[in-house]
Amino acid sequence: MCSHEPPCPAAQAPNGEAALIIARDWFLGWARLCNGIVLWEDTGELLPNGELVAPFRDSLAMGAAPCL
């Protein structure tokens, strides 16, 4: 998918999130990278093959109240 030089890391690479942002919706909280990854503001990801990567941001560190 990436056509610029140097090419961005592949979606399955450990640093795949470092790819160039080609589309973004601030209101909905997502960004599409040139390698096909869709990132959400909660740090979740959708890979080009349809695989979901769960968010890894700690909600307590972000000031959210714990669910008891």
C-alpha positions in Angstrom: 0.0 0.0 0.0 2.8 2.4 0.8 4.2 4.1 -2.3 6.6 6.7 -0.8 10.3 6.3 0.0 11.5 5.1 2.4 8.5 2.8 2.7 6.5 2.6 5.9 6.7 -0.5 8.1 4.4 -3.3 7.3 1.1 -3.6 9.3 2.4 -6.8 11.0 5.7 -5.3 11.9 6.3 -4.4 15.6 6.5 -0.7 14.7 3.6 -0.8 12.2 2.0 2.2 14.0 4.8 4.4 12.8 3.4 4.5 9.3 2.3 7.7 7.7 -1.3 8.9 8.5 -3.3 9.2 5.2 -6.8 9.9 6.6 -8.1 11.0 10.0 -11.4 11.8 11.7 -10.8 13.8 14.9 -14.5 13.7 15.8 -14.8 9.9 15.6 -11.3 9.4 16.9 -9.6 7.3 14.2 -6.7 7.5 11.8 -5.8 5.3 8.8 -2.2 4.6 8.1 -0.7 4.0 4.7 0.0 0.4 5.6 -3.7 -0.3 6.1 -3.9 -0.1 9.9 -6.8 1.9 11.4 -5.9 3.3 14.8 -8.4 4.5 17.4 -7.8 7.1 20.1 -8.2 4.4 22.8 -5.1 2.7 21.2 -7.1 -0.1 19.7 -6.2 -1.1 16.1 -7.8 -2.8 13.1 -5.2 -4.6 10.9 -5.7 -4.9 7.1 -6.4 -8.6 7.5 -9.4 -7.9 9.8 -7.6 -8.8 13.0 -8.4 -6.6 16.0 -5.8 -5.4 18.5 -7.3 -4.6 21.9 -6.6 -1.2 23.4 -3.6 -1.1 25.7 -4.1 2.3 27.4 -4.7 2.0 31.1 -8.0 3.7 31.8 -7.0 4.3 35.5 -3.9 6.2 34.3 -6.1 8.4 32.2 -8.2 9.4 35.2 -11.2 7.1 34.8 -13.0 5.9 37.9 -12.5 2.2 38.6 -15.5 0.0 37.9 -16.5 -1.7 41.1 
